[in-house]
Amino acid sequence: MTTSLQRFRAANGALDAAGLRRTLNARAASAALLDLAGNDYLGLGSDDRVIEAAVEATHIWGAGATGSRLVTGTTALHDELERELADFLKAPAALVFSSGYLANLGVLTALGGPDVTIVSDADNHASVIDGCRLSGSVIRVVPHVDVDAVGAALAAVDTPHAMVVTDAVFSVAGDRAPLAALHAVTRTHGALLVVDEAHALGVIGPEGRGAVEAAGLASEPDVVRTVTLSKALGAQGGAVLAAPEVIDLLVNSSRPFIFDTALAPASTGAALAALRILEAEPGRVMAVRRVASRLADMVRARGVETVHPAAAIIPAYLGDPRLAVAAASVCLRAGVRVGCFRPPAVPKGRACLRLTARATLTETDLAHVRTVLDDVLVGDGGETDLSRLTTAGNS
Ligand SMILES: Cc1ncc(COP(=O)(O)O)c(C=O)c1O
């Protein structure tokens, strides 16, 4: 036992030395921080109507779902959410999971297997990677957003079936998958396209119906979508949108669906209310994208590498993980919470701050962010910067 603890202590020490150790930092309910780290893109997580819906659902259905979906966990609220999600996303059918992570695991394990090759983008989210691995499929990882590489991988498949899996919007780089081209090559090879719309729902397309719908692929039988209810919808949970045959198969064989307590009524009710607000107030979609462009302009103006954001995610590449940690800590002290991504979440040398846009940020908020970034993102990103930021971070 002592030996085990020594091993774990050494592993933690090694993370520390490399600037890669993570700690949990509880946020205070009343913290007057400007949040540019969360994924509540449309500001619906704190909308009174969404909160009321969660409270009402709890009063009606209880604090928990009481069981798995196939036993007692499916309520009329789950049915309603599935119907409205399918309508909004113009999909034939929907199935709610208790998280976006589990929706990805559930689809990939149920539709994959040793007789399936999965072609997966190198920058896909961890839940997609884990789903691929757990499925026991033959996995071919292809370079990021490289349609030719996907075509070549599909041409070389020697299993009876194949799937291509991609994030619609990549969770750190914030760029977008070329869905129309990916679908064309996938169809040519008789494969299935699985798209994770976690960062696209509520943000991509004029009404926020996601990247698949924007690409005109919403009712294609060879496209399966996953979404999360925890980002633009401000709640919790996940869902799969697909043909009824796929949904039937998931209900009968997807272990993360079958052996998991159903999504809690509060989250189900909150997600449903948020979805209705998204549909009634499409102005929020354009607002979050405008804020994202403004934030990217601020990063670029400081000479720091970023992207033209496809959705609400804006990376600011600093390279050295110690620099990213120090910069995030200075932002926090100045009242702005930003994300900080280090290996293994990003490749070595690509540590970055990640700013996320929110539709409800005001001009005053943005002016404050500009002042903070002007202070943090200066210099050449080298050792001088590191000691300047570290000193400021510890002050
Ligand atoms: C691309 C992507 N897919 C899936 C997930 C998982 O969703 P959830 O948080 O609902 O489990 C995330 C969450 O960070 C994500 O970024």
The ligand as a Gaussian input file, in Angstrom:
#p B3LYP/6-31G(d) Opt

LIG

0 1
 C      -17.036000      18.133000     -28.021000
 C      -17.629000      17.637000     -26.743000
 N      -18.362000      16.511000     -26.761000
 C      -18.917000      16.024000     -25.643000
 C      -18.757000      16.638000     -24.438000
 C      -19.363000      16.033000     -23.201000
 O      -20.570000      16.629000     -22.905000
 P      -21.131000      16.616000     -21.395000
 O      -20.394000      17.659000     -20.668000
 O      -22.580000      16.895000     -21.557000
 O      -20.866000      15.267000     -20.844000
 C      -18.028000      17.807000     -24.359000
 C      -17.870000      18.484000     -23.045000
 O      -16.988000      19.178000     -22.731000
 C      -17.439000      18.330000     -25.533000
 O      -16.690000      19.431000     -25.508000

